Amino acid sequence: MSNTPHQLAEEFPEYVGKIRHLREVDGHFHRITEDYDVVNRAIHRAETNIEPADDFHMADMRKERMRLKDEIYGTLTRLETAEERP
């Protein structure tokens, strides 16, 4: 079992500035990053036995974190591609 925190800045170091900017100007992006942070902290607390969770709940939380991470990454890369177009 891993107990690495998985902070967005560590997951996407090349997008730290863009993440900060989008959190300020895009309400939906702000909400999904907040949701990611909440589920990520819950997973970390469960993995370190601060707030233990059963295997089914852990699996559900990890799936939700991955879904949110995919959505965040998709937003970041879509914007990057759009910015590169003339």
N, CA, C and O atoms as a Maestro MAE file, in Angstrom:
{
 s_m_m2io_version
 :::
 2.0.0
}

f_m_ct {
 s_m_title
 :::
 protein
 m_atom[344] {
  # First column is atom index #
  i_m_mmod_type
  r_m_x_coord
  r_m_y_coord
  r_m_z_coord
  i_m_residue_number
  s_m_chain_name
  s_m_pdb_residue_name
  s_m_pdb_atom_name
  i_m_atomic_number
  :::
  1 25 0.849 -1.181 0.000 1 A "MET " " N  " 7
  2 3 0.000 0.000 0.000 1 A "MET " " CA " 6
  3 2 0.892 1.241 0.000 1 A "MET " " C  " 6
  4 15 1.808 1.361 0.814 1 A "MET " " O  " 8
  5 25 0.618 2.144 -0.907 2 A "SER " " N  " 7
  6 3 1.391 3.380 -1.007 2 A "SER " " CA " 6
  7 2 0.774 4.453 -0.129 2 A "SER " " C  " 6
  8 15 -0.448 4.550 -0.026 2 A "SER " " O  " 8
  9 25 1.612 5.254 0.499 3 A "ASN " " N  " 7
  10 3 1.067 6.381 1.246 3 A "ASN " " CA " 6
  11 2 1.677 7.697 0.766 3 A "ASN " " C  " 6
  12 15 1.867 8.632 1.544 3 A "ASN " " O  " 8
  13 25 1.981 7.749 -0.538 4 A "THR " " N  " 7
  14 3 2.471 8.974 -1.161 4 A "THR " " CA " 6
  15 2 1.310 9.948 -1.303 4 A "THR " " C  " 6
  16 15 0.232 9.547 -1.741 4 A "THR " " O  " 8
  17 25 1.498 11.213 -0.946 5 A "PRO " " N  " 7
  18 3 0.383 12.160 -0.958 5 A "PRO " " CA " 6
  19 2 -0.257 12.478 -2.316 5 A "PRO " " C  " 6
  20 15 -1.436 12.830 -2.333 5 A "PRO " " O  " 8
  21 25 0.436 12.378 -3.442 6 A "HIS " " N  " 7
  22 3 -0.137 12.629 -4.775 6 A "HIS " " CA " 6
  23 2 -0.679 14.051 -4.955 6 A "HIS " " C  " 6
  24 15 -1.745 14.234 -5.542 6 A "HIS " " O  " 8
  25 25 0.034 15.042 -4.462 7 A "GLN " " N  " 7
  26 3 -0.378 16.432 -4.665 7 A "GLN " " CA " 6
  27 2 -0.307 16.778 -6.153 7 A "GLN " " C  " 6
  28 15 0.545 16.255 -6.870 7 A "GLN " " O  " 8
  29 25 -1.190 17.649 -6.614 8 A "LEU " " N  " 7
  30 3 -1.223 17.998 -8.032 8 A "LEU " " CA " 6
  31 2 0.098 18.612 -8.503 8 A "LEU " " C  " 6
  32 15 0.523 18.365 -9.632 8 A "LEU " " O  " 8
  33 25 0.740 19.395 -7.663 9 A "ALA " " N  " 7
  34 3 2.026 19.998 -8.039 9 A "ALA " " CA " 6
  35 2 3.096 18.933 -8.261 9 A "ALA " " C  " 6
  36 15 4.008 19.129 -9.066 9 A "ALA " " O  " 8
  37 25 2.993 17.820 -7.560 10 A "GLU " " N  " 7
  38 3 3.932 16.716 -7.741 10 A "GLU " " CA " 6
  39 2 3.536 15.846 -8.930 10 A "GLU " " C  " 6
  40 15 4.395 15.290 -9.613 10 A "GLU " " O  " 8
  41 25 2.252 15.733 -9.169 11 A "GLU " " N  " 7
  42 3 1.758 14.917 -10.278 11 A "GLU " " CA " 6
  43 2 2.000 15.602 -11.622 11 A "GLU " " C  " 6
  44 15 2.322 14.945 -12.612 11 A "GLU " " O  " 8
  45 25 1.842 16.929 -11.651 12 A "PHE " " N  " 7
  46 3 1.983 17.702 -12.887 12 A "PHE " " CA " 6
  47 2 2.918 18.893 -12.675 12 A "PHE " " C  " 6
  48 15 2.475 20.038 -12.766 12 A "PHE " " O  " 8
  49 25 4.187 18.653 -12.396 13 A "PRO " " N  " 7
  50 3 5.085 19.779 -12.089 13 A "PRO " " CA " 6
  51 2 5.219 20.774 -13.238 13 A "PRO " " C  " 6
  52 15 5.463 21.958 -13.003 13 A "PRO " " O  " 8
  53 25 5.064 20.311 -14.472 14 A "GLU " " N  " 7
  54 3 5.196 21.202 -15.622 14 A "GLU " " CA " 6
  55 2 3.992 22.131 -15.791 14 A "GLU " " C  " 6
  56 15 4.036 23.063 -16.593 14 A "GLU " " O  " 8
  57 25 2.915 21.878 -15.037 15 A "TYR " " N  " 7
  58 3 1.690 22.667 -15.162 15 A "TYR " " CA " 6
  59 2 1.351 23.463 -13.903 15 A "TYR " " C  " 6
  60 15 0.229 23.955 -13.781 15 A "TYR " " O  " 8
  61 25 2.279 23.601 -12.973 16 A "VAL " " N  " 7
  62 3 1.971 24.253 -11.693 16 A "VAL " " CA " 6
  63 2 1.417 25.661 -11.901 16 A "VAL " " C  " 6
  64 15 0.404 26.022 -11.302 16 A "VAL " " O  " 8
  65 25 2.070 26.455 -12.743 17 A "GLY " " N  " 7
  66 3 1.597 27.817 -12.991 17 A "GLY " " CA " 6
  67 2 0.225 27.843 -13.626 17 A "GLY " " C  " 6
  68 15 -0.619 28.661 -13.262 17 A "GLY " " O  " 8
  69 25 -0.001 26.947 -14.576 18 A "LYS " " N  " 7
  70 3 -1.293 26.879 -15.264 18 A "LYS " " CA " 6
  71 2 -2.393 26.431 -14.293 18 A "LYS " " C  " 6
  72 15 -3.519 26.923 -14.357 18 A "LYS " " O  " 8
  73 25 -2.064 25.503 -13.401 19 A "ILE " " N  " 7
  74 3 -3.047 25.049 -12.409 19 A "ILE " " CA " 6
  75 2 -3.449 26.218 -11.514 19 A "ILE " " C  " 6
  76 15 -4.637 26.440 -11.276 19 A "ILE " " O  " 8
  77 25 -2.468 26.962 -11.019 20 A "ARG " " N  " 7
  78 3 -2.778 28.126 -10.173 20 A "ARG " " CA " 6
  79 2 -3.659 29.125 -10.909 20 A "ARG " " C  " 6
  80 15 -4.651 29.610 -10.364 20 A "ARG " " O  " 8
  81 25 -3.294 29.427 -12.143 21 A "HIS " " N  " 7
  82 3 -4.059 30.396 -12.930 21 A "HIS " " CA " 6
  83 2 -5.497 29.907 -13.156 21 A "HIS " " C  " 6
  84 15 -6.447 30.661 -12.942 21 A "HIS " " O  " 8
  85 25 -5.656 28.667 -13.581 22 A "LEU " " N  " 7
  86 3 -6.999 28.147 -13.855 22 A "LEU " " CA " 6
  87 2 -7.853 28.071 -12.598 22 A "LEU " " C  " 6
  88 15 -9.066 28.273 -12.659 22 A "LEU " " O  " 8
  89 25 -7.242 27.787 -11.474 23 A "ARG " " N  " 7
  90 3 -8.000 27.760 -10.216 23 A "ARG " " CA " 6
  91 2 -8.586 29.139 -9.914 23 A "ARG " " C  " 6
  92 15 -9.643 29.244 -9.292 23 A "ARG " " O  " 8
  93 25 -7.901 30.194 -10.352 24 A "GLU " " N  " 7
  94 3 -8.369 31.557 -10.095 24 A "GLU " " CA " 6
  95 2 -9.440 32.012 -11.077 24 A "GLU " " C  " 6
  96 15 -10.323 32.788 -10.711 24 A "GLU " " O  " 8
  97 25 -9.376 31.539 -12.324 25 A "VAL " " N  " 7
  98 3 -10.266 32.084 -13.352 25 A "VAL " " CA " 6
  99 2 -11.359 31.131 -13.836 25 A "VAL " " C  " 6
  100 15 -12.312 31.573 -14.477 25 A "VAL " " O  " 8
  101 25 -11.245 29.852 -13.547 26 A "ASP " " N  " 7
  102 3 -12.193 28.857 -14.057 26 A "ASP " " CA " 6
  103 2 -12.858 28.145 -12.875 26 A "ASP " " C  " 6
  104 15 -12.231 27.348 -12.177 26 A "ASP " " O  " 8
  105 25 -14.136 28.451 -12.669 27 A "GLY " " N  " 7
  106 3 -14.861 27.886 -11.531 27 A "GLY " " CA " 6
  107 2 -14.933 26.369 -11.550 27 A "GLY " " C  " 6
  108 15 -14.783 25.725 -10.511 27 A "GLY " " O  " 8
  109 25 -15.163 25.790 -12.730 28 A "HIS " " N  " 7
  110 3 -15.247 24.335 -12.828 28 A "HIS " " CA " 6
  111 2 -13.896 23.703 -12.512 28 A "HIS " " C  " 6
  112 15 -13.823 22.719 -11.776 28 A "HIS " " O  " 8
  113 25 -12.835 24.266 -13.064 29 A "PHE " " N  " 7
  114 3 -11.498 23.732 -12.793 29 A "PHE " " CA " 6
  115 2 -11.173 23.842 -11.304 29 A "PHE " " C  " 6
  116 15 -10.597 22.924 -10.719 29 A "PHE " " O  " 8
  117 25 -11.540 24.959 -10.701 30 A "HIS " " N  " 7
  118 3 -11.312 25.133 -9.258 30 A "HIS " " CA " 6
  119 2 -12.034 24.043 -8.472 30 A "HIS " " C  " 6
  120 15 -11.471 23.462 -7.544 30 A "HIS " " O  " 8
  121 25 -13.278 23.771 -8.846 31 A "ARG " " N  " 7
  122 3 -14.070 22.762 -8.127 31 A "ARG " " CA " 6
  123 2 -13.464 21.369 -8.270 31 A "ARG " " C  " 6
  124 15 -13.364 20.640 -7.284 31 A "ARG " " O  " 8
  125 25 -13.055 20.986 -9.488 32 A "ILE " " N  " 7
  126 3 -12.514 19.627 -9.644 32 A "ILE " " CA " 6
  127 2 -11.156 19.479 -8.953 32 A "ILE " " C  " 6
  128 15 -10.827 18.394 -8.474 32 A "ILE " " O  " 8
  129 25 -10.366 20.552 -8.896 33 A "THR " " N  " 7
  130 3 -9.097 20.447 -8.159 33 A "THR " " CA " 6
  131 2 -9.356 20.387 -6.656 33 A "THR " " C  " 6
  132 15 -8.642 19.690 -5.934 33 A "THR " " O  " 8
  133 25 -10.367 21.108 -6.180 34 A "GLU " " N  " 7
  134 3 -10.744 21.011 -4.766 34 A "GLU " " CA " 6
  135 2 -11.243 19.593 -4.449 34 A "GLU " " C  " 6
  136 15 -10.869 19.017 -3.427 34 A "GLU " " O  " 8
  137 25 -12.081 19.038 -5.322 35 A "ASP " " N  " 7
  138 3 -12.568 17.673 -5.129 35 A "ASP " " CA " 6
  139 2 -11.402 16.689 -5.111 35 A "ASP " " C  " 6
  140 15 -11.375 15.767 -4.296 35 A "ASP " " O  " 8
  141 25 -10.441 16.888 -6.012 36 A "TYR " " N  " 7
  142 3 -9.246 16.034 -6.045 36 A "TYR " " CA " 6
  143 2 -8.508 16.118 -4.713 36 A "TYR " " C  " 6
  144 15 -8.133 15.094 -4.142 36 A "TYR " " O  " 8
  145 25 -8.301 17.335 -4.219 37 A "ASP " " N  " 7
  146 3 -7.583 17.506 -2.951 37 A "ASP " " CA " 6
  147 2 -8.307 16.817 -1.796 37 A "ASP " " C  " 6
  148 15 -7.669 16.205 -0.939 37 A "ASP " " O  " 8
  149 25 -9.619 16.914 -1.772 38 A "VAL " " N  " 7
  150 3 -10.410 16.295 -0.693 38 A "VAL " " CA " 6
  151 2 -10.267 14.776 -0.729 38 A "VAL " " C  " 6
  152 15 -9.974 14.163 0.298 38 A "VAL " " O  " 8
  153 25 -10.466 14.166 -1.885 39 A "VAL " " N  " 7
  154 3 -10.374 12.708 -1.975 39 A "VAL " " CA " 6
  155 2 -8.931 12.244 -1.773 39 A "VAL " " C  " 6
  156 15 -8.693 11.187 -1.189 39 A "VAL " " O  " 8
  157 25 -7.985 13.022 -2.247 40 A "ASN " " N  " 7
  158 3 -6.579 12.669 -2.076 40 A "ASN " " CA " 6
  159 2 -6.199 12.658 -0.591 40 A "ASN " " C  " 6
  160 15 -5.498 11.754 -0.135 40 A "ASN " " O  " 8
  161 25 -6.663 13.666 0.161 41 A "ARG " " N  " 7
  162 3 -6.385 13.686 1.608 41 A "ARG " " CA " 6
  163 2 -7.058 12.509 2.311 41 A "ARG " " C  " 6
  164 15 -6.480 11.914 3.221 41 A "ARG " " O  " 8
  165 25 -8.281 12.172 1.890 42 A "ALA " " N  " 7
  166 3 -8.991 11.041 2.504 42 A "ALA " " CA " 6
  167 2 -8.232 9.740 2.253 42 A "ALA " " C  " 6
  168 15 -8.126 8.901 3.148 42 A "ALA " " O  " 8
  169 25 -7.707 9.569 1.050 43 A "ILE " " N  " 7
  170 3 -6.927 8.368 0.735 43 A "ILE " " CA " 6
  171 2 -5.669 8.333 1.581 43 A "ILE " " C  " 6
  172 15 -5.326 7.293 2.144 43 A "ILE " " O  " 8
  173 25 -4.985 9.447 1.677 44 A "HIS " " N  " 7
  174 3 -3.749 9.501 2.461 44 A "HIS " " CA " 6
  175 2 -4.025 9.191 3.941 44 A "HIS " " C  " 6
  176 15 -3.255 8.471 4.576 44 A "HIS " " O  " 8
  177 25 -5.118 9.731 4.486 45 A "ARG " " N  " 7
  178 3 -5.471 9.441 5.888 45 A "ARG " " CA " 6
  179 2 -5.789 7.958 6.075 45 A "ARG " " C  " 6
  180 15 -5.439 7.372 7.099 45 A "ARG " " O  " 8
  181 25 -6.449 7.354 5.093 46 A "ALA " " N  " 7
  182 3 -6.781 5.926 5.184 46 A "ALA " " CA " 6
  183 2 -5.515 5.077 5.070 46 A "ALA " " C  " 6
  184 15 -5.349 4.109 5.812 46 A "ALA " " O  " 8
  185 25 -4.622 5.437 4.145 47 A "GLU " " N  " 7
  186 3 -3.394 4.655 3.948 47 A "GLU " " CA " 6
  187 2 -2.461 4.727 5.153 47 A "GLU " " C  " 6
  188 15 -1.710 3.788 5.417 47 A "GLU " " O  " 8
  189 25 -2.507 5.825 5.875 48 A "THR " " N  " 7
  190 3 -1.643 5.972 7.051 48 A "THR " " CA " 6
  191 2 -2.360 5.600 8.345 48 A "THR " " C  " 6
  192 15 -1.856 5.847 9.441 48 A "THR " " O  " 8
  193 25 -3.539 5.006 8.203 49 A "ASN " " N  " 7
  194 3 -4.355 4.524 9.326 49 A "ASN " " CA " 6
  195 2 -4.798 5.615 10.287 49 A "ASN " " C  " 6
  196 15 -5.103 5.331 11.445 49 A "ASN " " O  " 8
  197 25 -4.836 6.845 9.830 50 A "ILE " " N  " 7
  198 3 -5.415 7.916 10.640 50 A "ILE " " CA " 6
  199 2 -6.927 7.754 10.660 50 A "ILE " " C  " 6
  200 15 -7.571 7.901 11.699 50 A "ILE " " O  " 8
  201 25 -7.485 7.446 9.483 51 A "GLU " " N  " 7
  202 3 -8.907 7.141 9.332 51 A "GLU " " CA " 6
  203 2 -9.018 5.905 8.445 51 A "GLU " " C  " 6
  204 15 -9.282 6.030 7.249 51 A "GLU " " O  " 8
  205 25 -8.822 4.710 9.014 52 A "PRO " " N  " 7
  206 3 -8.827 3.488 8.207 52 A "PRO " " CA " 6
  207 2 -10.118 3.313 7.399 52 A "PRO " " C  " 6
  208 15 -11.197 3.729 7.821 52 A "PRO " " O  " 8
  209 25 -9.977 2.694 6.241 53 A "ALA " " N  " 7
  210 3 -11.127 2.422 5.375 53 A "ALA " " CA " 6
  211 2 -11.010 0.988 4.861 53 A "ALA " " C  " 6
  212 15 -9.910 0.448 4.744 53 A "ALA " " O  " 8
  213 25 -12.151 0.385 4.559 54 A "ASP " " N  " 7
  214 3 -12.111 -0.974 4.022 54 A "ASP " " CA " 6
  215 2 -11.653 -0.935 2.563 54 A "ASP " " C  " 6
  216 15 -11.601 0.128 1.944 54 A "ASP " " O  " 8
  217 25 -11.327 -2.100 2.030 55 A "ASP " " N  " 7
  218 3 -10.771 -2.195 0.677 55 A "ASP " " CA " 6
  219 2 -11.718 -1.661 -0.399 55 A "ASP " " C  " 6
  220 15 -11.268 -1.054 -1.371 55 A "ASP " " O  " 8
  221 25 -13.011 -1.878 -0.234 56 A "PHE " " N  " 7
  222 3 -13.974 -1.410 -1.227 56 A "PHE " " CA " 6
  223 2 -14.029 0.117 -1.262 56 A "PHE " " C  " 6
  224 15 -14.065 0.721 -2.334 56 A "PHE " " O  " 8
  225 25 -14.037 0.725 -0.094 57 A "HIS " " N  " 7
  226 3 -14.063 2.183 -0.020 57 A "HIS " " CA " 6
  227 2 -12.760 2.771 -0.574 57 A "HIS " " C  " 6
  228 15 -12.782 3.783 -1.274 57 A "HIS " " O  " 8
  229 25 -11.635 2.137 -0.261 58 A "MET " " N  " 7
  230 3 -10.344 2.591 -0.789 58 A "MET " " CA " 6
  231 2 -10.349 2.523 -2.312 58 A "MET " " C  " 6
  232 15 -9.894 3.450 -2.981 58 A "MET " " O  " 8
  233 25 -10.860 1.433 -2.853 59 A "ALA " " N  " 7
  234 3 -10.903 1.284 -4.310 59 A "ALA " " CA " 6
  235 2 -11.776 2.371 -4.938 59 A "ALA " " C  " 6
  236 15 -11.414 2.946 -5.964 59 A "ALA " " O  " 8
  237 25 -12.912 2.646 -4.327 60 A "ASP " " N  " 7
  238 3 -13.800 3.691 -4.839 60 A "ASP " " CA " 6
  239 2 -13.125 5.062 -4.788 60 A "ASP " " C  " 6
  240 15 -13.215 5.840 -5.738 60 A "ASP " " O  " 8
  241 25 -12.454 5.352 -3.680 61 A "MET " " N  " 7
  242 3 -11.777 6.645 -3.562 61 A "MET " " CA " 6
  243 2 -10.650 6.767 -4.585 61 A "MET " " C  " 6
  244 15 -10.464 7.828 -5.182 61 A "MET " " O  " 8
  245 25 -9.906 5.699 -4.786 62 A "ARG " " N  " 7
  246 3 -8.812 5.741 -5.772 62 A "ARG " " CA " 6
  247 2 -9.347 5.923 -7.193 62 A "ARG " " C  " 6
  248 15 -8.747 6.631 -8.002 62 A "ARG " " O  " 8
  249 25 -10.466 5.289 -7.487 63 A "LYS " " N  " 7
  250 3 -11.086 5.467 -8.812 63 A "LYS " " CA " 6
  251 2 -11.534 6.912 -9.003 63 A "LYS " " C  " 6
  252 15 -11.359 7.484 -10.079 63 A "LYS " " O  " 8
  253 25 -12.113 7.501 -7.959 64 A "GLU " " N  " 7
  254 3 -12.560 8.884 -8.048 64 A "GLU " " CA " 6
  255 2 -11.358 9.824 -8.214 64 A "GLU " " C  " 6
  256 15 -11.413 10.770 -8.999 64 A "GLU " " O  " 8
  257 25 -10.284 9.564 -7.480 65 A "ARG " " N  " 7
  258 3 -9.076 10.390 -7.632 65 A "ARG " " CA " 6
  259 2 -8.546 10.285 -9.060 65 A "ARG " " C  " 6
  260 15 -8.162 11.295 -9.651 65 A "ARG " " O  " 8
  261 25 -8.520 9.088 -9.615 66 A "MET " " N  " 7
  262 3 -8.031 8.907 -10.976 66 A "MET " " CA " 6
  263 2 -8.940 9.598 -11.984 66 A "MET " " C  " 6
  264 15 -8.450 10.197 -12.942 66 A "MET " " O  " 8
  265 25 -10.243 9.527 -11.789 67 A "ARG " " N  " 7
  266 3 -11.185 10.193 -12.687 67 A "ARG " " CA " 6
  267 2 -10.947 11.703 -12.678 67 A "ARG " " C  " 6
  268 15 -10.897 12.342 -13.729 67 A "ARG " " O  " 8
  269 25 -10.802 12.259 -11.479 68 A "LEU " " N  " 7
  270 3 -10.559 13.695 -11.360 68 A "LEU " " CA " 6
  271 2 -9.206 14.078 -11.953 68 A "LEU " " C  " 6
  272 15 -9.087 15.101 -12.626 68 A "LEU " " O  " 8
  273 25 -8.199 13.262 -11.704 69 A "LYS " " N  " 7
  274 3 -6.866 13.532 -12.248 69 A "LYS " " CA " 6
  275 2 -6.906 13.509 -13.773 69 A "LYS " " C  " 6
  276 15 -6.284 14.353 -14.418 69 A "LYS " " O  " 8
  277 25 -7.618 12.571 -14.348 70 A "ASP " " N  " 7
  278 3 -7.769 12.501 -15.805 70 A "ASP " " CA " 6
  279 2 -8.464 13.747 -16.343 70 A "ASP " " C  " 6
  280 15 -8.061 14.291 -17.371 70 A "ASP " " O  " 8
  281 25 -9.506 14.197 -15.651 71 A "GLU " " N  " 7
  282 3 -10.230 15.389 -16.088 71 A "GLU " " CA " 6
  283 2 -9.331 16.627 -15.980 71 A "GLU " " C  " 6
  284 15 -9.326 17.473 -16.875 71 A "GLU " " O  " 8
  285 25 -8.586 16.730 -14.900 72 A "ILE " " N  " 7
  286 3 -7.663 17.859 -14.720 72 A "ILE " " CA " 6
  287 2 -6.613 17.854 -15.828 72 A "ILE " " C  " 6
  288 15 -6.362 18.884 -16.454 72 A "ILE " " O  " 8
  289 25 -6.007 16.704 -16.068 73 A "TYR " " N  " 7
  290 3 -4.983 16.600 -17.107 73 A "TYR " " CA " 6
  291 2 -5.569 16.907 -18.483 73 A "TYR " " C  " 6
  292 15 -4.936 17.586 -19.292 73 A "TYR " " O  " 8
  293 25 -6.760 16.415 -18.745 74 A "GLY " " N  " 7
  294 3 -7.412 16.687 -20.017 74 A "GLY " " CA " 6
  295 2 -7.628 18.173 -20.223 74 A "GLY " " C  " 6
  296 15 -7.407 18.684 -21.322 74 A "GLY " " O  " 8
  297 25 -8.052 18.866 -19.197 75 A "THR " " N  " 7
  298 3 -8.246 20.313 -19.292 75 A "THR " " CA " 6
  299 2 -6.920 21.013 -19.551 75 A "THR " " C  " 6
  300 15 -6.835 21.895 -20.405 75 A "THR " " O  " 8
  301 25 -5.897 20.624 -18.820 76 A "LEU " " N  " 7
  302 3 -4.579 21.253 -18.988 76 A "LEU " " CA " 6
  303 2 -4.022 21.043 -20.390 76 A "LEU " " C  " 6
  304 15 -3.474 21.974 -20.979 76 A "LEU " " O  " 8
  305 25 -4.152 19.849 -20.929 77 A "THR " " N  " 7
  306 3 -3.578 19.562 -22.245 77 A "THR " " CA " 6
  307 2 -4.433 20.126 -23.369 77 A "THR " " C  " 6
  308 15 -3.894 20.526 -24.401 77 A "THR " " O  " 8
  309 25 -5.745 20.171 -23.200 78 A "ARG " " N  " 7
  310 3 -6.601 20.799 -24.210 78 A "ARG " " CA " 6
  311 2 -6.267 22.275 -24.341 78 A "ARG " " C  " 6
  312 15 -6.176 22.801 -25.450 78 A "ARG " " O  " 8
  313 25 -6.086 22.934 -23.223 79 A "LEU " " N  " 7
  314 3 -5.744 24.354 -23.246 79 A "LEU " " CA " 6
  315 2 -4.365 24.568 -23.853 79 A "LEU " " C  " 6
  316 15 -4.144 25.528 -24.591 79 A "LEU " " O  " 8
  317 25 -3.452 23.677 -23.540 80 A "GLU " " N  " 7
  318 3 -2.100 23.788 -24.082 80 A "GLU " " CA " 6
  319 2 -2.126 23.644 -25.603 80 A "GLU " " C  " 6
  320 15 -1.459 24.399 -26.310 80 A "GLU " " O  " 8
  321 25 -2.893 22.677 -26.106 81 A "THR " " N  " 7
  322 3 -3.021 22.458 -27.546 81 A "THR " " CA " 6
  323 2 -3.677 23.663 -28.208 81 A "THR " " C  " 6
  324 15 -3.255 24.086 -29.284 81 A "THR " " O  " 8
  325 25 -4.703 24.216 -27.575 82 A "ALA " " N  " 7
  326 3 -5.400 25.380 -28.127 82 A "ALA " " CA " 6
  327 2 -4.469 26.591 -28.191 82 A "ALA " " C  " 6
  328 15 -4.547 27.379 -29.133 82 A "ALA " " O  " 8
  329 25 -3.598 26.745 -27.206 83 A "GLU " " N  " 7
  330 3 -2.673 27.871 -27.180 83 A "GLU " " CA " 6
  331 2 -1.601 27.761 -28.267 83 A "GLU " " C  " 6
  332 15 -1.067 28.774 -28.717 83 A "GLU " " O  " 8
  333 25 -1.290 26.547 -28.684 84 A "GLU " " N  " 7
  334 3 -0.253 26.332 -29.690 84 A "GLU " " CA " 6
  335 2 -0.752 26.616 -31.099 84 A "GLU " " C  " 6
  336 15 0.057 26.879 -31.989 84 A "GLU " " O  " 8
  337 25 -2.039 26.571 -31.323 85 A "ARG " " N  " 7
  338 3 -2.610 26.799 -32.656 85 A "ARG " " CA " 6
  339 2 -2.485 28.278 -33.023 85 A "ARG " " C  " 6
  340 15 -2.646 29.155 -32.175 85 A "ARG " " O  " 8
  341 25 -2.195 28.538 -34.299 86 A "PRO " " N  " 7
  342 3 -2.074 29.941 -34.740 86 A "PRO " " CA " 6
  343 2 -3.388 30.668 -34.765 86 A "PRO " " C  " 6
  344 15 -3.434 31.848 -35.114 86 A "PRO " " O  " 8
  :::
 }
 m_bond[343] {
  # First column is bond index #
  i_m_from
  i_m_to
  i_m_order
  :::
  1 1 2 1
  2 2 3 1
  3 3 4 2
  4 3 5 1
  5 5 6 1
  6 6 7 1
  7 7 8 2
  8 7 9 1
  9 9 10 1
  10 10 11 1
  11 11 12 2
  12 11 13 1
  13 13 14 1
  14 14 15 1
  15 15 16 2
  16 15 17 1
  17 17 18 1
  18 18 19 1
  19 19 20 2
  20 19 21 1
  21 21 22 1
  22 22 23 1
  23 23 24 2
  24 23 25 1
  25 25 26 1
  26 26 27 1
  27 27 28 2
  28 27 29 1
  29 29 30 1
  30 30 31 1
  31 31 32 2
  32 31 33 1
  33 33 34 1
  34 34 35 1
  35 35 36 2
  36 35 37 1
  37 37 38 1
  38 38 39 1
  39 39 40 2
  40 39 41 1
  41 41 42 1
  42 42 43 1
  43 43 44 2
  44 43 45 1
  45 45 46 1
  46 46 47 1
  47 47 48 2
  48 47 49 1
  49 49 50 1
  50 50 51 1
  51 51 52 2
  52 51 53 1
  53 53 54 1
  54 54 55 1
  55 55 56 2
  56 55 57 1
  57 57 58 1
  58 58 59 1
  59 59 60 2
  60 59 61 1
  61 61 62 1
  62 62 63 1
  63 63 64 2
  64 63 65 1
  65 65 66 1
  66 66 67 1
  67 67 68 2
  68 67 69 1
  69 69 70 1
  70 70 71 1
  71 71 72 2
  72 71 73 1
  73 73 74 1
  74 74 75 1
  75 75 76 2
  76 75 77 1
  77 77 78 1
  78 78 79 1
  79 79 80 2
  80 79 81 1
  81 81 82 1
  82 82 83 1
  83 83 84 2
  84 83 85 1
  85 85 86 1
  86 86 87 1
  87 87 88 2
  88 87 89 1
  89 89 90 1
  90 90 91 1
  91 91 92 2
  92 91 93 1
  93 93 94 1
  94 94 95 1
  95 95 96 2
  96 95 97 1
  97 97 98 1
  98 98 99 1
  99 99 100 2
  100 99 101 1
  101 101 102 1
  102 102 103 1
  103 103 104 2
  104 103 105 1
  105 105 106 1
  106 106 107 1
  107 107 108 2
  108 107 109 1
  109 109 110 1
  110 110 111 1
  111 111 112 2
  112 111 113 1
  113 113 114 1
  114 114 115 1
  115 115 116 2
  116 115 117 1
  117 117 118 1
  118 118 119 1
  119 119 120 2
  120 119 121 1
  121 121 122 1
  122 122 123 1
  123 123 124 2
  124 123 125 1
  125 125 126 1
  126 126 127 1
  127 127 128 2
  128 127 129 1
  129 129 130 1
  130 130 131 1
  131 131 132 2
  132 131 133 1
  133 133 134 1
  134 134 135 1
  135 135 136 2
  136 135 137 1
  137 137 138 1
  138 138 139 1
  139 139 140 2
  140 139 141 1
  141 141 142 1
  142 142 143 1
  143 143 144 2
  144 143 145 1
  145 145 146 1
  146 146 147 1
  147 147 148 2
  148 147 149 1
  149 149 150 1
  150 150 151 1
  151 151 152 2
  152 151 153 1
  153 153 154 1
  154 154 155 1
  155 155 156 2
  156 155 157 1
  157 157 158 1
  158 158 159 1
  159 159 160 2
  160 159 161 1
  161 161 162 1
  162 162 163 1
  163 163 164 2
  164 163 165 1
  165 165 166 1
  166 166 167 1
  167 167 168 2
  168 167 169 1
  169 169 170 1
  170 170 171 1
  171 171 172 2
  172 171 173 1
  173 173 174 1
  174 174 175 1
  175 175 176 2
  176 175 177 1
  177 177 178 1
  178 178 179 1
  179 179 180 2
  180 179 181 1
  181 181 182 1
  182 182 183 1
  183 183 184 2
  184 183 185 1
  185 185 186 1
  186 186 187 1
  187 187 188 2
  188 187 189 1
  189 189 190 1
  190 190 191 1
  191 191 192 2
  192 191 193 1
  193 193 194 1
  194 194 195 1
  195 195 196 2
  196 195 197 1
  197 197 198 1
  198 198 199 1
  199 199 200 2
  200 199 201 1
  201 201 202 1
  202 202 203 1
  203 203 204 2
  204 203 205 1
  205 205 206 1
  206 206 207 1
  207 207 208 2
  208 207 209 1
  209 209 210 1
  210 210 211 1
  211 211 212 2
  212 211 213 1
  213 213 214 1
  214 214 215 1
  215 215 216 2
  216 215 217 1
  217 217 218 1
  218 218 219 1
  219 219 220 2
  220 219 221 1
  221 221 222 1
  222 222 223 1
  223 223 224 2
  224 223 225 1
  225 225 226 1
  226 226 227 1
  227 227 228 2
  228 227 229 1
  229 229 230 1
  230 230 231 1
  231 231 232 2
  232 231 233 1
  233 233 234 1
  234 234 235 1
  235 235 236 2
  236 235 237 1
  237 237 238 1
  238 238 239 1
  239 239 240 2
  240 239 241 1
  241 241 242 1
  242 242 243 1
  243 243 244 2
  244 243 245 1
  245 245 246 1
  246 246 247 1
  247 247 248 2
  248 247 249 1
  249 249 250 1
  250 250 251 1
  251 251 252 2
  252 251 253 1
  253 253 254 1
  254 254 255 1
  255 255 256 2
  256 255 257 1
  257 257 258 1
  258 258 259 1
  259 259 260 2
  260 259 261 1
  261 261 262 1
  262 262 263 1
  263 263 264 2
  264 263 265 1
  265 265 266 1
  266 266 267 1
  267 267 268 2
  268 267 269 1
  269 269 270 1
  270 270 271 1
  271 271 272 2
  272 271 273 1
  273 273 274 1
  274 274 275 1
  275 275 276 2
  276 275 277 1
  277 277 278 1
  278 278 279 1
  279 279 280 2
  280 279 281 1
  281 281 282 1
  282 282 283 1
  283 283 284 2
  284 283 285 1
  285 285 286 1
  286 286 287 1
  287 287 288 2
  288 287 289 1
  289 289 290 1
  290 290 291 1
  291 291 292 2
  292 291 293 1
  293 293 294 1
  294 294 295 1
  295 295 296 2
  296 295 297 1
  297 297 298 1
  298 298 299 1
  299 299 300 2
  300 299 301 1
  301 301 302 1
  302 302 303 1
  303 303 304 2
  304 303 305 1
  305 305 306 1
  306 306 307 1
  307 307 308 2
  308 307 309 1
  309 309 310 1
  310 310 311 1
  311 311 312 2
  312 311 313 1
  313 313 314 1
  314 314 315 1
  315 315 316 2
  316 315 317 1
  317 317 318 1
  318 318 319 1
  319 319 320 2
  320 319 321 1
  321 321 322 1
  322 322 323 1
  323 323 324 2
  324 323 325 1
  325 325 326 1
  326 326 327 1
  327 327 328 2
  328 327 329 1
  329 329 330 1
  330 330 331 1
  331 331 332 2
  332 331 333 1
  333 333 334 1
  334 334 335 1
  335 335 336 2
  336 335 337 1
  337 337 338 1
  338 338 339 1
  339 339 340 2
  340 339 341 1
  341 341 342 1
  342 342 343 1
  343 343 344 2
  :::
 }
}
